[in-house]
Amino acid sequence: MINPLRGMKDLMFEESEKFNHIISTATAVSKKYGYNYIETPILEETALFKRSVGDSSDIVSKEMYQFIDKGENDVCMRPEGTAGVVRAFVSNKLDRQGGNFRFYYHGSMFRYERPQKGRLRSFHQFGCESFGEGSVYEDFMIISMMKDIFDTLNIGFVIKINSLGCTTCMPPYRTKLVSFLTNISGELCEDCNRRIDTNPIRVLDCKNTHCQSLLENSPKLIANLCDECDSDFEKLKSLLEGSNIAYEIDTNLVRGLDYYNKTAFEFVSNEIGSQSAIAGGGRYDKLVEYLDGRATPAVGFALGIERIMDLVHLPEQQRNGIYLCSMEEAGVDILCKLASKLRATDKVTVDYNTKGLKSHLKSADKAMAKAIYFIGGDELANGTIWVKDLENKEERVVSIDSL
Ligand code: HAM
């Protein structure tokens, strides 16, 4: 027997219902905010992720599903959706048109991580990317949209925000941070020591509790922001407060992807264990340029569908569809023809098994049909069908021609 690969899973029955429910809810909300659907390839040039997510990130340095294809191209299965959408934005020359473009997407992402609860190697994201709007109002609007999605799904969350500054305030802050980290490097873990040289900001979200205690007195970026980043962050906070959207400031929230600047945020759940981030995102004003497009500010987010599946409850299942069945083969023939007419307005299933009414009623009930249409011996002789509404239990006999 061949099983799915480690960290990959099949979704069916209630799980696939939840999966669809999350996507359709998120789609409906993002359409209300003016987002349009975009579909990009799963396979992209490896260089795309190296240049966007960043060479020093865990995703690129350790977790890529990367290979050389038959044409000797270095390719990679997407570990996240933003890079592909930005690539599509530039490839389709939307960067030259000016104005705003807002896209939503969903699909499989691949990261060769150590699998555990809430952490898969093949997982799904729903994401939104907004191009052309540099105003912090758009950051606020995106966070509001995410809140609407989770509220509609009836899921509890905590919003964490931070600012990662810009090309003016980040470099001097990085210098300050490196000098602080170098002083305590003897006590920091091996990973942190490696990161002091490659990506010092990532030291701030080290999961090691000893490292975290040493970092308590580290310089904080939000205390070192330039005037513009500082006033944007203050504005974001006041917009959230004005809309009664509760948030926490997390100065260690640096995100695992290198393309962010200014606003960064995560939605966290306390109910799903250690992999608690159910969504994350932020502003990435330089990425379009890094990928050879015209400078275009951008902001976006993605939510992890599998993590949300652990939290979501499906709406109560309603009776739905018509169940056609008979005791006689000639009856099944009639019902097969009738089915295609009824499908114009209803979901229809035909049970080809010729069996008694009692047994058919049981099956129709199990299938949560809202009505059963049955042809027994009498009905066959009279050109009629016995119909029962399984919601209000009313029964009647109708002529086949009238249907
Ligand atoms: P990310 O934080 O890497 O951001 O992923 C977003 C969400 O995907 C996470 O919050 C989590 O719910 C889910 N996720 C990540 N890795 C896994 C995994 N191995 N198994 C299950 N779920 C996972 C991004 O990917 C950015 N592209 C988000 C973004 C969009 N930023 C701007 N625009």
Residues whose N, C-alpha, C, O or C-beta is under 5 A from the ligand:
A	BS01	HAM	E80 G81 T82 R111 E113 G118 R119 L120 F123 G127 C128 A277 I278 A279 G280 G281 G282 G300 F301 A302 L303 G304 R307
